[in-house]
Amino acid sequence: MAKPDSAQDGGWGFVVVIATSMCFFLCAGMTRCVGVLYSSLKGEFDSSAAMTGALASIVIACAHFICPVGAIICRRLGSRGTMILGGSTTAACLFISAWARTIYQMYALFMVAGFGLGLVMVSGLVAVAERFKKYYKAAVGVASAGVGVGLVVSPLLLQLLLDTYGWRGTMLITAGITCNICVGGALFRPLKSLKKVGEQSERVGSYTTIPMQQLNQEQHDEPTTRRPRVKLKQQRKCPSLITSIAKSLGLDLFLSNCSFTFFCWINLLANMPYICYIVFIFPRASAIGISDQASSLVLSAFGIASIFGRLASGFLVNWKFSSIKVYAAALLICCGGTLLTQLESFWSFVISGVIMGFFTGVMQALTVVVVSKFVGKDNIGAGIGICYCINGIGDLVGPIMTGGIFDVTGSYPAVFYFLAGLFFVAFLQMMCLPVVNKSSLPCRTNSKVVIV
């Protein structure tokens, strides 16, 4: 095994953390504020609430679905190349979307933009994990705080651009700003020790083949046995290829670790109301007479609190608080924060935004920490990939389901009661995770027999 790089836990690693935070701000912050454009897009394409809400679900869901593949790309291209690829893809799709004429064209473009966003997420988190060990939890909190900064700045900026240039001009300018992700990715200077590890991983994943001269000699000496040998080689190669693909995508971790599998399910339930809250808090506030500018301030309050929540998560866990207990407490408080919107006043929305921003920020930062706890830092890329891929199901289904509830009931309060219920169910299951963790050893052993 290669020795740790001298730059770990310091040096250029601090630059990488700041660059990752900037990339998360530019990409995740912009694309998660679709709620600001919700009314404009709904009126432009004459679409239902469910169809318009699907735009947010598609971009975030595709970002999570691509994460397992993003982990493979990150191993091949490195975190720098993957970040630049993801940033350029996202910016290009946002640029082209300014000429979209139907909601279905927006779906296609946001789908590809989501793929680019997923590459940005994975490469940024892997780059931080490569360079920090002792201060890893705090580094993840600082890096993920960029999303909170994006949620602070983006609503106000997008609302200003929307009032000045319309939604099409807003998409053009947003695309130009997003191009700066490539600049941040260029700061991910490769580590020498990682190159050695990559070479070893490529040798492990290679297959043993018969030299060409030996194969030609066998063809002349034993022509009657040549075809059975080829068949035997094909039979052996197929299962090996399937196993290699499964390991590359992280499926062996998902099937062989009950605690990790159960946490992925809990994280899916927690992520559904999180993304739906961001999408529907803006129209929910507008529905009770709060102006668009004031509604943007609610999202900004959400973003400011999210910054402090993501930063606080690392320090809370470093103070010997259990990451699982902190995550569970955050879920329960988010349930109460969601219910505060039912008071239907501006300040209740602001307080709800602050509570939700802080504690969803804690959860989002702790997700990486809990995954690392269950799968180990050597498998952090694959673990994040499979966890975020499962989150993509919630991102896809959540806004569509929530928009469907509104289309049927015509009531935003019913929507937010539903979101609070999801948080509470996730809290109850999170409290059961320590029990599953204690009894997960037999499951892990049996599953390894199947995979390996």
C-alpha positions as CSV (number, residue, x, y, z in Angstrom):
1,M,0.0,0.0,0.0
2,A,1.2,3.5,-0.9
3,K,2.2,5.7,2.0
4,P,0.0,8.7,2.7
5,D,0.8,11.8,0.8
6,S,2.7,14.5,2.7
7,A,0.0,17.1,1.8
8,Q,-2.7,15.1,3.6
9,D,-4.5,17.1,6.4
10,G,-2.9,20.4,5.3
11,G,-1.0,22.2,2.6
12,W,-2.8,22.2,-0.8
13,G,-5.7,20.3,0.8
14,F,-7.1,23.6,2.2
15,V,-7.1,25.0,-1.4
16,V,-9.0,21.9,-2.6
17,V,-11.6,22.3,0.2
18,I,-12.2,26.0,-0.7
19,A,-12.4,25.1,-4.4
20,T,-14.9,22.3,-3.7
21,S,-17.0,24.6,-1.7
22,M,-16.9,27.1,-4.6
23,C,-17.9,24.4,-7.1
24,F,-20.8,23.3,-4.9
25,F,-22.0,26.9,-4.6
26,L,-21.8,27.5,-8.4
27,C,-23.5,24.2,-9.4
28,A,-25.7,22.9,-6.6
29,G,-26.7,26.3,-5.3
30,M,-28.0,27.4,-8.8
31,T,-29.8,24.2,-9.8
32,R,-31.5,23.8,-6.4
33,C,-33.2,27.1,-6.6
34,V,-35.6,26.1,-9.4
35,G,-38.4,27.2,-7.0
36,V,-37.6,30.8,-7.9
37,L,-38.3,30.1,-11.6
38,Y,-41.3,27.8,-10.8
39,S,-44.0,30.3,-11.6
40,S,-42.4,31.6,-14.7
41,L,-41.8,28.1,-16.2
42,K,-45.3,27.0,-15.2
43,G,-46.8,30.0,-17.1
44,E,-44.4,29.8,-20.0
45,F,-45.1,26.2,-20.8
46,D,-48.7,26.1,-19.5
47,S,-47.9,23.0,-17.4
48,S,-49.4,21.6,-14.2
49,A,-47.8,21.8,-10.8
50,A,-46.6,18.2,-11.0
51,M,-45.0,18.7,-14.5
52,T,-43.2,21.9,-13.4
53,G,-42.1,20.4,-10.1
54,A,-40.6,17.5,-12.1
55,L,-37.9,19.8,-13.4
56,A,-36.3,20.0,-10.0
57,S,-36.8,16.3,-9.4
58,I,-35.2,15.4,-12.7
59,V,-32.0,17.4,-12.3
60,I,-31.3,16.3,-8.8
61,A,-32.4,12.7,-9.4
62,C,-30.1,12.4,-12.4
63,A,-27.3,13.9,-10.4
64,H,-27.7,11.1,-7.9
65,F,-28.3,8.4,-10.4
66,I,-25.0,9.1,-12.2
67,C,-23.0,9.0,-8.9
68,P,-22.0,5.3,-9.1
69,V,-20.8,5.9,-12.7
70,G,-19.2,9.1,-11.5
71,A,-17.1,7.2,-9.0
72,I,-15.8,5.0,-11.8
73,I,-15.0,8.1,-14.0
74,C,-13.3,9.7,-11.0
75,R,-11.0,6.7,-10.7
76,R,-10.1,6.9,-14.4
77,L,-9.9,10.6,-15.0
78,G,-9.1,11.8,-11.5
79,S,-11.1,14.3,-9.4
80,R,-9.7,17.2,-11.5
81,G,-10.8,15.8,-14.9
82,T,-14.2,14.7,-13.5
83,M,-14.9,18.1,-12.0
84,I,-14.1,19.9,-15.3
85,L,-16.2,17.4,-17.3
86,G,-19.2,17.8,-14.9
87,G,-19.0,21.6,-14.8
88,S,-18.8,22.0,-18.6
89,T,-21.7,19.6,-19.1
90,T,-23.9,21.4,-16.7
91,A,-23.1,24.9,-18.1
92,A,-23.7,23.7,-21.7
93,C,-27.2,22.4,-20.8
94,L,-28.2,25.5,-18.9
95,F,-27.1,27.6,-21.9
96,I,-29.1,25.5,-24.4
97,S,-32.2,25.5,-22.2
98,A,-32.6,29.2,-22.9
99,W,-34.0,28.2,-26.3
100,A,-36.3,25.5,-25.1
101,R,-39.9,25.6,-26.5
102,T,-41.6,22.8,-24.6
103,I,-41.5,21.4,-21.1
104,Y,-40.2,18.1,-22.5
105,Q,-37.2,19.8,-24.0
106,M,-36.5,21.2,-20.6
107,Y,-36.7,17.7,-19.1
108,A,-34.1,16.4,-21.6
109,L,-31.7,19.3,-21.0
110,F,-32.1,19.2,-17.2
111,M,-31.5,15.4,-17.3
112,V,-28.1,15.9,-18.9
113,A,-27.4,18.9,-16.6
114,G,-28.1,16.6,-13.7
115,F,-25.5,14.1,-14.9
116,G,-22.9,16.9,-14.9
117,L,-24.0,17.9,-11.4
118,G,-23.5,14.4,-10.2
119,L,-20.0,14.3,-11.5
120,V,-19.3,17.6,-9.7
121,M,-20.7,16.2,-6.4
122,V,-18.7,12.9,-6.5
123,S,-15.4,14.4,-7.6
124,G,-15.5,17.2,-5.0
125,L,-16.2,14.8,-2.1
126,V,-13.6,12.3,-3.3
127,A,-11.0,15.1,-3.6
128,V,-11.6,16.1,0.0
129,A,-11.5,12.5,1.2
130,E,-8.2,11.9,-0.5
131,R,-6.5,14.8,1.2
132,F,-7.9,14.7,4.8
133,K,-7.9,12.1,7.5
134,K,-7.7,13.7,10.9
135,Y,-9.8,16.7,10.0
136,Y,-12.0,14.9,7.5
137,K,-15.3,15.6,9.2
138,A,-14.6,19.3,9.5
139,A,-13.3,19.5,5.9
140,V,-16.5,17.9,4.6
141,G,-18.6,20.4,6.5
142,V,-16.6,23.4,5.1
143,A,-16.8,22.0,1.6
144,S,-20.5,21.3,1.7
145,A,-21.2,24.7,3.1
146,G,-20.9,25.9,-0.5
147,V,-24.4,24.6,-1.1
148,G,-25.6,26.8,1.7
149,V,-23.9,29.8,0.3
150,G,-25.5,29.1,-3.0
151,L,-28.9,28.9,-1.4
152,V,-28.3,32.3,0.2
153,V,-27.1,34.1,-2.9
154,S,-28.9,32.3,-5.7
155,P,-32.5,33.1,-4.8
156,L,-31.8,36.8,-4.6
157,L,-29.6,36.8,-7.8
158,L,-32.0,34.7,-9.8
159,Q,-35.0,36.9,-8.8
160,L,-33.0,40.0,-9.8
161,L,-32.1,38.4,-13.1
162,L,-35.6,37.1,-13.6
163,D,-37.1,40.6,-13.1
164,T,-34.5,42.2,-15.4
165,Y,-34.0,39.7,-18.3
166,G,-36.8,37.1,-18.0
167,W,-36.3,33.4,-17.4
168,R,-34.5,32.8,-20.7
169,G,-31.9,35.5,-20.0
170,T,-31.5,34.2,-16.5
171,M,-30.6,30.7,-17.9
172,L,-28.0,32.2,-20.2
173,I,-26.3,34.2,-17.4
174,T,-26.5,31.3,-15.0
175,A,-24.8,29.1,-17.6
176,G,-21.9,31.6,-17.8
177,I,-21.5,31.7,-14.0
178,T,-21.6,27.9,-13.8
179,C,-18.6,27.7,-16.2
180,N,-16.4,28.8,-13.3
181,I,-16.7,25.2,-11.9
182,C,-14.0,24.3,-14.5
183,V,-11.7,26.8,-12.9
184,G,-12.3,25.3,-9.4
185,G,-11.7,21.8,-10.8
186,A,-8.4,22.9,-12.2
187,L,-7.2,23.5,-8.7
188,F,-7.5,19.8,-7.8
189,R,-3.8,19.1,-8.1
190,P,-3.2,15.3,-8.4
191,L,-1.5,13.4,-5.5
192,K,1.4,11.2,-6.3
193,S,0.3,8.5,-3.9
194,L,-3.1,8.3,-5.7
195,K,-1.5,7.5,-9.0
196,K,0.2,4.5,-7.4
197,V,-3.1,3.3,-5.9
198,G,-4.8,3.8,-9.3
199,E,-2.1,1.6,-11.0
200,Q,-2.6,-1.1,-8.4
201,S,-6.4,-1.0,-8.8
202,E,-6.1,-1.4,-12.6
203,R,-3.9,-4.4,-12.1
204,V,-6.4,-6.0,-9.7
205,G,-9.2,-5.5,-12.2
206,S,-7.4,-7.0,-15.2
207,Y,-7.9,-10.5,-16.5
208,T,-5.3,-13.2,-17.0
209,T,-5.0,-14.0,-20.8
210,I,-3.2,-16.6,-22.8
211,P,-0.1,-15.3,-24.7
212,M,-0.6,-15.2,-28.5
213,Q,2.3,-17.4,-29.3
214,Q,1.1,-20.1,-26.9
215,L,-2.4,-19.9,-28.3
216,N,-1.1,-20.3,-31.9
217,Q,1.0,-23.3,-30.8
218,E,-2.0,-24.9,-29.3
219,Q,-4.0,-24.4,-32.4
220,H,-1.4,-26.4,-34.4
221,D,-0.8,-29.1,-31.9
222,E,-4.4,-29.7,-30.7
223,P,-6.9,-28.5,-33.2
224,T,-9.7,-30.6,-31.9
225,T,-9.6,-29.1,-28.4
226,R,-9.4,-25.4,-29.4
227,R,-13.2,-24.8,-29.4
228,P,-13.9,-26.2,-25.9
229,R,-11.1,-24.1,-24.5
230,V,-12.6,-20.9,-26.0
231,K,-16.0,-21.8,-24.6
232,L,-14.5,-22.4,-21.1
233,K,-12.8,-19.1,-21.3
234,Q,-16.0,-17.3,-22.2
235,Q,-17.9,-19.0,-19.3
236,R,-15.3,-17.9,-16.9
237,K,-15.0,-14.4,-18.2
238,C,-18.7,-13.5,-18.1
239,P,-19.2,-14.0,-14.3
240,S,-15.9,-12.2,-13.6
241,L,-17.0,-9.2,-15.7
242,I,-20.3,-9.1,-13.9
243,T,-18.6,-9.2,-10.5
244,S,-16.1,-6.5,-11.6
245,I,-18.9,-4.2,-12.7
246,A,-20.9,-4.8,-9.5
247,K,-17.9,-3.9,-7.4
248,S,-17.1,-0.8,-9.5
249,L,-20.6,0.5,-9.0
250,G,-20.6,-0.3,-5.3
251,L,-23.3,-3.0,-5.4
252,D,-21.2,-5.3,-3.3
253,L,-21.2,-2.7,-0.5
254,F,-24.9,-2.3,-0.8
255,L,-25.7,-6.0,-0.7
256,S,-23.0,-7.0,1.9
257,N,-23.6,-4.3,4.5
258,C,-27.0,-4.2,6.1
259,S,-26.3,-1.1,8.1
260,F,-25.3,0.8,5.0
261,T,-28.3,-0.5,3.0
262,F,-30.7,0.6,5.8
263,F,-29.1,4.0,6.0
264,C,-29.5,4.5,2.3
265,W,-33.2,3.8,2.7
266,I,-33.5,6.3,5.6
267,N,-31.5,8.9,3.6
268,L,-33.9,8.4,0.7
269,L,-36.9,9.2,2.9
270,A,-35.1,12.2,4.4
271,N,-34.1,13.6,1.1
272,M,-37.6,13.6,-0.4
273,P,-39.1,16.3,1.9
274,Y,-35.8,18.2,1.8
275,I,-35.9,18.8,-2.0
276,C,-39.6,19.3,-2.0
277,Y,-39.4,21.9,0.7
278,I,-36.9,23.9,-1.4
279,V,-39.1,23.6,-4.5
280,F,-42.5,24.4,-2.9
281,I,-41.7,26.9,-0.1
282,F,-41.6,29.7,-2.7
283,P,-45.1,29.1,-4.2
284,R,-46.4,28.2,-0.7
285,A,-45.3,31.7,0.6
286,S,-46.7,33.4,-2.5
287,A,-50.1,31.6,-2.1
288,I,-50.7,33.4,1.3
289,G,-49.9,36.8,-0.2
290,I,-46.1,37.1,0.6
291,S,-44.4,39.0,-2.2
292,D,-41.8,37.3,-4.5
293,Q,-39.0,39.4,-3.0
294,A,-40.0,38.4,0.5
295,S,-40.3,34.7,-0.6
296,S,-36.7,34.9,-1.9
297,L,-35.6,36.1,1.5
298,V,-37.1,33.0,3.1
299,L,-34.9,30.9,0.8
300,S,-32.0,33.1,1.6
301,A,-32.6,32.5,5.3
302,F,-32.7,28.8,4.6
303,G,-29.3,29.1,2.8
304,I,-27.7,31.1,5.6
305,A,-28.8,28.6,8.2
306,S,-27.6,25.8,6.0
307,I,-24.1,27.2,5.9
308,F,-23.9,27.2,9.7
309,G,-25.5,23.8,9.9
310,R,-23.0,22.2,7.6
311,L,-20.1,23.8,9.4
312,A,-21.5,22.8,12.8
313,S,-22.0,19.2,11.8
314,G,-18.2,18.6,11.7
315,F,-17.6,20.2,15.1
316,L,-20.6,18.4,16.7
317,V,-19.3,15.0,15.7
318,N,-15.7,15.9,16.6
319,W,-17.0,16.7,20.1
320,K,-17.7,13.0,20.4
321,F,-21.5,13.2,19.7
322,S,-22.7,10.2,17.8
323,S,-23.2,11.0,14.1
324,I,-26.2,8.7,14.1
325,K,-27.9,10.4,17.1
326,V,-27.2,13.9,15.7
327,Y,-28.7,12.8,12.3
328,A,-31.8,11.4,14.1
329,A,-32.3,14.6,16.2
330,A,-32.0,16.7,13.0
331,L,-34.8,14.7,11.4
332,L,-37.2,15.2,14.3
333,I,-36.5,19.0,14.4
334,C,-37.0,19.2,10.6
335,C,-40.4,17.7,11.1
336,G,-41.3,20.5,13.5
337,G,-39.8,23.1,11.3
338,T,-41.9,22.0,8.3
339,L,-45.1,22.3,10.4
340,L,-44.2,25.9,11.3
341,T,-45.3,26.9,7.8
342,Q,-48.9,26.2,8.8
343,L,-49.0,29.3,10.9
344,E,-49.1,31.2,7.6
345,S,-47.2,34.4,8.5
346,F,-44.0,35.9,7.1
347,W,-42.0,35.4,10.3
348,S,-43.2,31.8,10.7
349,F,-41.9,31.1,7.2
350,V,-38.5,32.8,8.1
351,I,-38.2,30.8,11.3
352,S,-39.2,27.6,9.4
353,G,-36.5,28.4,6.8
354,V,-33.8,28.9,9.4
355,I,-34.7,25.7,11.3
356,M,-34.9,23.7,8.1
357,G,-31.8,25.2,6.6
358,F,-29.6,24.5,9.7
359,F,-30.7,21.0,10.3
360,T,-31.0,19.8,6.7
361,G,-27.5,21.3,6.4
362,V,-26.4,19.1,9.3
363,M,-28.0,16.0,7.7
364,Q,-26.5,16.7,4.3
365,A,-23.0,17.0,5.7
366,L,-23.3,14.0,8.0
367,T,-24.5,11.8,5.2
368,V,-20.9,11.5,3.9
369,V,-19.6,10.9,7.4
370,V,-22.1,8.1,8.2
371,V,-21.4,6.5,4.8
372,S,-17.7,6.6,5.5
373,K,-18.3,5.0,8.9
374,F,-20.1,2.1,7.4
375,V,-18.0,1.4,4.2
376,G,-14.6,2.9,5.2
377,K,-12.6,5.6,3.5
378,D,-11.1,3.2,0.9
379,N,-14.6,2.7,-0.5
380,I,-15.9,6.2,0.1
381,G,-16.3,7.0,-3.6
382,A,-18.4,3.9,-4.3
383,G,-20.3,4.3,-1.1
384,I,-21.3,7.9,-1.8
385,G,-22.1,6.9,-5.4
386,I,-24.6,4.2,-4.4
387,C,-26.1,6.3,-1.6
388,Y,-26.7,9.3,-3.8
389,C,-28.0,7.0,-6.5
390,I,-30.7,5.8,-4.2
391,N,-31.4,9.4,-3.2
392,G,-32.1,10.0,-6.8
393,I,-35.2,7.9,-6.5
394,G,-36.6,10.2,-3.8
395,D,-35.5,13.3,-5.8
396,L,-37.4,12.0,-8.8
397,V,-40.5,10.7,-7.1
398,G,-40.7,13.4,-4.3
399,P,-41.6,16.6,-6.3
400,I,-43.8,14.7,-8.7
401,M,-45.7,13.1,-5.9
402,T,-45.9,16.3,-4.0
403,G,-47.1,18.2,-7.1
404,G,-49.7,15.5,-7.6
405,I,-51.0,15.9,-4.1
406,F,-51.4,19.7,-4.7
407,D,-53.1,19.0,-8.1
408,V,-55.6,16.7,-6.3
409,T,-56.2,18.7,-3.1
410,G,-55.4,22.2,-4.3
411,S,-53.9,22.8,-0.8
412,Y,-50.3,23.7,0.0
413,P,-50.9,22.9,3.8
414,A,-51.7,19.3,2.8
415,V,-48.4,19.2,0.9
416,F,-46.4,20.3,3.9
417,Y,-48.2,17.9,6.3
418,F,-47.1,15.2,4.0
419,L,-43.5,16.4,4.1
420,A,-43.5,16.6,7.9
421,G,-44.8,13.0,8.0
422,L,-41.9,11.8,5.8
423,F,-39.4,13.4,8.2
424,F,-41.0,11.7,11.2
425,V,-41.0,8.3,9.6
426,A,-37.3,8.7,8.7
427,F,-36.6,9.7,12.3
428,L,-38.3,6.6,13.7
429,Q,-36.2,4.4,11.3
430,M,-33.0,6.2,12.2
431,M,-33.5,5.3,15.8
432,C,-33.6,1.7,14.8
433,L,-30.3,1.9,12.9
434,P,-28.0,1.1,15.9
435,V,-30.0,-2.1,16.4
436,V,-29.5,-3.1,12.8
437,N,-25.8,-2.2,13.0
438,K,-25.3,-4.6,15.9
439,S,-27.0,-7.5,14.0
440,S,-25.5,-6.8,10.5
441,L,-22.5,-9.1,10.8
442,P,-24.3,-12.3,9.7
443,C,-25.9,-10.4,6.7
444,R,-22.5,-9.1,5.7
445,T,-20.9,-12.5,5.8
446,N,-23.7,-14.2,3.8
447,S,-23.8,-11.5,1.1
448,K,-20.1,-11.7,0.5
449,V,-20.4,-15.4,-0.3
450,V,-23.0,-14.5,-3.0
451,I,-21.0,-11.6,-4.5
452,V,-17.5,-12.9,-4.3
